Amino acid sequence: MDFSFGLMAAAAAIGVVVGLTGMGGGALMTPTLVLFFGIPAPTAVSSDIVAAAAMKPFGSWVHIRNKTVNWQLVRLLVYGSVPAAFLGVLLQHAVGNQEAVESFTKKALGIALIVASAGLLLRAYMRLRERARARDGSAAPLPKERPDVVPRPIPTVIVGVVGGVMVGLTSVGSGSLIIIALMALYPALKASQLVGTDLVQAVPLVVSAAIAHLMFGDVDWEVTIPVILGSIPGTYLGAQLSSRVGGGLVRRALAMVLLISGLKMLGVSNEATLAALALALVGGTLAWALIRRQMGFPLFIWQAKRAKAAELAKRAEAAEPGGKEG
């Protein structure tokens, strides 16, 4: 078996981003395999899902041990996602010959990446709105104990079905789309429970998709093993850096990367892709600044950090002997 150290290095770099942001690796790893390593889309999807099935349990165990998992929601999601993931793989390989499967998989992956990019922006907006409500006192106080979330069975199972089909088809969705749906359905969940529930429900989901890909897909172990070996230390390093590096900027950059990757998967020309990127960078930055201003925050994050630093310096000066409070 030919071992690819370049592939392992790419997996490690993507693992760092996953550890920093909590985003699913499939949204980055699969398009990287296709666009930079020239691997056929069905093989990239199959190999990435099998690698994810080997890695998902490690992160889940930490949340199970810390009791940050809502098992009722996990059960409802699994009811929909496990059979749907298997169905997604069958659907991928029922569209026709190898060329048709390649074209179909690329289009499905492109759509999933663009949706994931939009989902990142929606997630950022929801968090900003929560901060605004907490600052203004219009939000309910954050619970000190584990929140008592009332399950919504039908919407939750539907989320599982949609997420399962997307993962089976594209390997994207278990860590990027489902968590956003959970935020919308259950805003009372603590952040730790939100991540823990999403990680644990992703284990049977990805295992189901991996079994289906092993049975019907195009798993290439020369791709899968380097991805596993690179992703594990990369994800660990990213998790260690997450407390020191701001995740907001990384997520915005990630949204741009997902947008570009999605457009290229859909066969959009380089010129149109660059135009879309420029529009997203300029228009998106201005729109986000206006949203921040509308919610009572400074236009840009650096202004808020500058004001906070000035306030802390003023307090420190006042607290010194001989100062206003001395």
Disulfide bonds with the S-S distance in Angstrom:
none
